[in-house]
Amino acid sequence: SMKPFEWEGGVEDPRIVETEDGRYLMTYTAYDGEIARLCLASSPDLIQWEKHGLVLGTGKHRDTWSKSGAIVCRQAGEKLIATKINGKYWMYWGDTDIFAATSSDLLHWQPLEDENGLVKIFGPRPGQFDSELVEPGPPAMVTDKGILLIYNSKNSGKDGDSSLPVGTYAAGQILLDKNDPAKVLARTEHHFFKPEKAYEITGQIGNVVFLEALVPFKGQWFLYYGTADSKIAVATRKSSPNAGEN
């Protein structure tokens, strides 16, 4: 049933969180060669997967370009567990601009809308590293200060950051209100992660680092990312004794 959405373009952009009952939930993008659509699958063991269809359903947003779903979670030791905010699960999604959706069960999602349509949470900024597009990175995480979302971005050739090559993908961070996940509290003025290594600068598409997974493991954070659309890489840093507060 998913073949019309996934073929011939394929599936990409996987992001995984755990559920309260120990299952794994994966958002991914299905691409049919024309439209990217955000999809959902679940697994008890990371090996056998059940597909649950389109995140935006079969209604008016069935053919809305959608991708890169970052579900809001909390850190519990070495686990990242999907967590409710005021009784609902939240997910950030989209590219160019970032939007949101909510769910009561993690399987059925409703995009956040108002009288004007989809509610934009945040978007590109002229003159800065994220001037052409923004796109969610790893699953968003609840901290003491708010919801932390690492996001990917592209530098525009018209009104971008002149210190970066045109088209550079670099990463920023944004903090959202944990009582109102649609409200932005703070945002980094500068990228914290950019292409520097040879394999990040040269490849199928040059000057790209694209962050997708952040894993707490044995006192460290492991940040997994794509490089120049050609390889997969990992960066690490030590975590503090209470890493969930950072």
C-alpha positions in Angstrom: 0.0 0.0 0.0 3.0 2.3 0.5 4.7 1.6 -2.8 3.0 4.5 -4.7 4.5 6.9 -2.2 7.9 5.2 -1.9 8.7 4.3 -5.4 10.8 5.2 -7.4 12.3 7.9 -5.2 12.8 5.8 -2.1 12.8 6.3 1.7 15.1 8.5 3.7 15.5 10.8 6.7 14.9 8.2 9.5 14.6 9.5 13.1 13.8 7.1 15.9 12.5 7.5 19.5 11.2 5.0 22.0 7.7 4.8 23.4 6.8 4.4 27.1 6.1 0.7 26.5 9.5 0.0 25.0 8.6 0.1 21.3 10.5 2.1 18.7 8.9 4.7 16.5 10.5 5.9 13.3 9.5 8.9 11.2 10.8 8.8 7.6 10.3 10.5 4.3 8.8 8.7 1.3 9.6 10.1 -2.1 7.8 9.1 -5.2 10.0 11.2 -7.5 7.7 14.3 -7.3 6.5 14.8 -3.7 8.1 14.0 -0.4 5.7 12.8 2.2 6.3 12.2 5.9 5.6 8.7 7.1 5.6 6.6 10.2 6.7 3.0 11.2 7.0 1.2 14.5 9.0 -1.8 15.7 9.4 -3.9 18.9 13.1 -4.8 18.1 14.5 -2.5 15.4 14.4 -5.4 13.0 10.7 -6.1 12.2 8.9 -2.9 11.1 5.2 -2.1 10.6 4.4 0.9 8.4 1.6 3.1 9.6 1.2 5.3 6.5 1.3 9.0 5.9 1.7 11.3 9.0 -0.4 14.0 7.4 -3.1 11.4 6.5 -5.3 11.2 3.4 -7.1 14.6 3.7 -6.2 18.0 2.3 -2.5 17.6 3.2 -2.1 14.2 1.6 0.0 15.7 -1.2 1.6 18.5 0.9 5.4 18.4 0.7 6.5 17.1 4.1 9.6 15.5 5.6 12.0 15.1 8.5 9.8 14.5 11.5 11.4 15.2 14.9 9.3 13.9 17.8 9.6 15.7 21.1 11.2 13.3 23.7 12.9 13.2 27.0 16.2 11.6 28.1 15.9 8.7 30.4 19.4 7.4 30.9 20.5 6.1 27.5 17.0 6.2 26.1 15.1 9.0 24.3 11.4 8.5 25.0 8.5 10.2 23.3 6.8 12.4 25.9 3.6 14.4 26.1 3.3 18.1 26.5 0.0 19.2 28.1 -1.5 15.8 27.2 -0.3 15.6 23.6 2.8 14.3 21.7 4.5 16.9 19.5 6.5 16.6 16.3 8.4 19.3 14.3 8.5 18.7 10.6 9.2 20.3 7.2 11.9 21.8 5.1 12.3 25.4 4.0 10.0 26.3 7.0 9.4 24.2 10.1 5.9 23.3 11.1 4.4 21.1 13.9 1.9 18.3 14.5 0.3 16.8 17.6 -1.0 13.4 18.5 -2.7 11.6 21.3 -1.3 8.1 20.5 1.8 8.7 18.3 0.1 7.1 15.3 -2.5 9.6 14.3 -1.2 13.1 13.8 -2.9 16.5 13.2 -0.8 19.4 11.7 -1.0 22.6 13.7 -3.2 25.0 11.8 -5.0 28.3 12.2 -7.3 30.3 10.0 -4.5 31.0 7.6 -3.4 27.3 7.2 -0.4 25.5 8.5 1.3 27.3 11.5 4.9 28.1 10.8 7.0 27.6 13.9 10.2 29.3 12.4 11.9 29.8 9.1 15.0 31.0 7.3 16.7 34.3 8.3 18.1 36.6 5.7 21.8 37.3 5.9 22.6 34.3 8.2 23.8 30.7 7.8 20.2 29.5 7.7 19.0 32.0 5.0 17.6 29.5 2.4 16.0 26.7 4.4 15.6 25.1 7.8 14.9 21.4 8.5 14.6 19.4 11.7 17.6 17.4 12.8 17.5 14.8 15.6 14.4 14.3 17.7 13.6 17.4 19.8 14.4 17.0 23.6 12.8 18.4 26.7 15.3 20.1 29.0 14.9 22.2 32.1 15.1 25.4 30.0 12.7 24.3 27.2 12.5 22.0 24.2 15.8 21.9 22.4 15.7 21.3 18.6 18.8 20.9 16.6 18.1 21.9 13.0 19.8 21.7 9.7 20.0 24.7 7.3 21.2 25.9 3.9 23.1 29.1 3.2 21.5 31.2 0.4 23.5 32.6 -2.5 21.5 35.8 -2.6 21.3 37.0 1.0 23.2 34.5 3.0 26.2 34.4 5.3 29.2 35.6 3.3 31.6 33.7 5.5 30.2 30.4 4.2 30.2 29.1 0.6 26.9 29.4 -1.2 24.7 26.3 -0.6 26.5 25.2 2.6 24.5 23.1 5.0 25.3 23.9 8.6 23.4 23.3 11.9 21.9 25.6 14.5 19.9 25.2 17.7 16.5 26.6 18.8 14.8 26.5 22.2 11.0 26.3 22.4 8.6 26.7 25.3 8.0 23.3 27.0 4.5 24.5 28.0 3.8 25.9 24.5 5.9 24.0 21.9 4.9 26.4 19.2 6.6 29.3 20.9 10.2 30.1 20.2 12.3 31.2 23.2 15.8 31.5 21.8 17.8 30.7 18.7 21.5 30.6 18.0 22.8 33.5 16.0 25.6 31.4 14.5 25.9 27.8 13.4 27.5 25.4 15.9 28.3 22.7 13.3 29.6 23.2 9.7 31.5 21.4 7.0 35.3 21.4 7.8 36.6 17.9 7.0 37.5 16.9 3.4 34.7 14.4 3.3 32.2 17.1 4.4 33.4 19.5 1.8 33.7 17.2 -1.2 31.2 14.6 -2.4 28.0 14.1 -4.4 26.9 17.5 -3.1 29.7 19.5 -1.5 29.8 21.5 1.8 27.1 19.5 3.6 26.7 18.3 7.1 23.2 17.0 7.8 22.5 16.0 11.4 19.9 13.3 12.1 20.6 11.3 15.3 21.7 12.3 18.8 22.4 9.3 21.1 23.4 9.3 24.8 25.7 6.4 25.5 28.2 5.6 28.3 28.6 9.3 29.4 28.9 10.7 25.9 26.6 12.2 23.2 27.0 10.6 19.8 25.9 12.9 16.9 25.4 11.0 13.6 25.2 13.0 10.4 25.5 12.8 6.6 28.5 14.4 4.8 28.4 15.9 1.3 25.5 13.5 0.5 28.1 10.7 0.3 29.1 9.4 3.7 27.9 9.0 7.3 30.0 10.4 10.1 29.8 10.7 13.9 30.9 13.4 16.3 31.1 13.0 20.1 31.3 15.1 23.3 31.2 14.2 26.9 27.9 14.7 28.7 27.5 16.4 32.0 26.3 14.4 35.1 22.8 15.7 34.3 22.9 15.9 30.6 19.2 16.4 30.2 19.5 19.9 31.6 22.0 21.1 28.9 
